[in-house]
Structure formats: structure tokens, C-alpha cells
Amino acid sequence: MGRGFPELIRYWREDAGLSLSKAAAKAGITKAHLWELEDGRAVNPTIKTLAGLARAYGSSVTYLAHLAALGLPDQPTPKETT
């Protein structure tokens, strides 16, 4: 079963050794918004938010958009696997 978007972005943040504050600053979003995304309370992130998260975690907007929409895959890496 695939991981959901909230679990994956939390995993990537923790794997990078970033606090909520530092990860949010790198992504250009508020700490509260990142917490809401990781907790599953905020859904349908904007392209701007996805772009910031992609930048913060070394991923692509396209990959994060797919994850946000589909909640895939089991693979925990923030990199595209094409």
C-alpha cells in the first residue's frame, strides 16, 4: 500500500534532519501550513506550495503534484523515478 502525501512529506523533512520551522522557511510557507500539510488537515496544496516543497526537498513540482493527487508510492525518496 502506498504512503499518503502527508506521511511522505513528513518523512522527507525528518530524513533531511529539518525542523518544521527550517523546512517551512526553505519551502517559503509558514510553519503552521507545513504542519497542516503533514497532518493531513490541509488538502489540495497550491502549485506555489508544491514548488516550495519541491525546492526544499530536492524534488520536482510534477512529482509532488502526483503524490498530492494520488498518494503514491511506497518509495520514500523525494526524487522522480521515471
C-alpha positions as CSV (number, residue, x, y, z in Angstrom):
1,M,0.0,0.0,0.0
2,G,1.3,3.4,-0.9
3,R,2.1,6.1,1.6
4,G,-0.1,9.2,1.6
5,F,1.2,12.7,0.7
6,P,1.3,13.9,4.4
7,E,3.3,10.9,5.5
8,L,5.8,11.3,2.7
9,I,6.5,15.0,3.2
10,R,6.9,14.4,6.9
11,Y,9.3,11.5,6.2
12,W,11.4,13.7,3.8
13,R,11.6,16.5,6.3
14,E,12.7,14.2,9.1
15,D,15.1,12.3,6.9
16,A,16.7,15.7,5.9
17,G,17.0,16.5,9.6
18,L,14.9,19.6,9.3
19,S,12.6,21.1,12.0
20,L,9.2,22.3,10.9
21,S,10.4,25.9,11.1
22,K,13.5,25.3,8.9
23,A,11.7,23.2,6.4
24,A,8.9,25.8,6.1
25,A,11.4,28.6,5.7
26,K,13.1,26.6,2.9
27,A,9.8,26.0,1.2
28,G,8.6,29.6,1.6
29,I,5.5,28.6,3.6
30,T,4.5,29.1,7.2
31,K,5.4,26.5,9.9
32,A,1.6,26.2,10.6
33,H,0.8,25.4,7.0
34,L,3.6,22.8,6.8
35,W,2.2,21.2,10.0
36,E,-1.3,21.2,8.5
37,L,0.0,19.5,5.3
38,E,2.0,16.9,7.2
39,D,-1.1,16.2,9.5
40,G,-3.4,15.9,6.5
41,R,-5.5,18.8,7.6
42,A,-4.6,20.9,4.6
43,V,-5.5,19.3,1.3
44,N,-5.0,20.3,-2.3
45,P,-1.8,22.4,-1.9
46,T,-1.3,25.1,-4.4
47,I,1.3,25.0,-7.2
48,K,3.3,27.6,-5.3
49,T,3.3,25.4,-2.2
50,L,4.3,22.4,-4.2
51,A,7.1,24.3,-5.8
52,G,8.4,25.4,-2.4
53,L,8.3,21.9,-1.1
54,A,10.0,20.5,-4.2
55,R,12.8,23.1,-3.8
56,A,13.1,22.3,-0.1
57,Y,13.3,18.5,-0.6
58,G,15.1,18.3,-3.9
59,S,12.2,17.0,-5.8
60,S,10.1,18.2,-8.8
61,V,6.7,20.0,-8.8
62,T,5.4,17.3,-11.2
63,Y,6.3,14.5,-8.8
64,L,4.8,16.2,-5.8
65,A,1.6,17.1,-7.7
66,H,1.2,13.4,-8.5
67,L,1.8,12.5,-4.9
68,A,-0.6,15.1,-3.6
69,A,-3.3,13.8,-6.1
70,L,-2.7,10.1,-5.8
71,G,-0.9,9.5,-2.5
72,L,1.7,7.2,-4.1
73,P,4.2,5.3,-3.9
74,D,5.8,3.3,-1.1
75,Q,9.2,4.6,-2.1
76,P,10.2,7.3,0.4
77,T,12.6,9.3,-1.8
78,P,11.6,12.7,-3.0
79,K,13.2,12.1,-6.4
80,E,11.3,11.2,-9.5
81,T,11.5,7.6,-10.5
82,T,10.9,7.7,-14.2
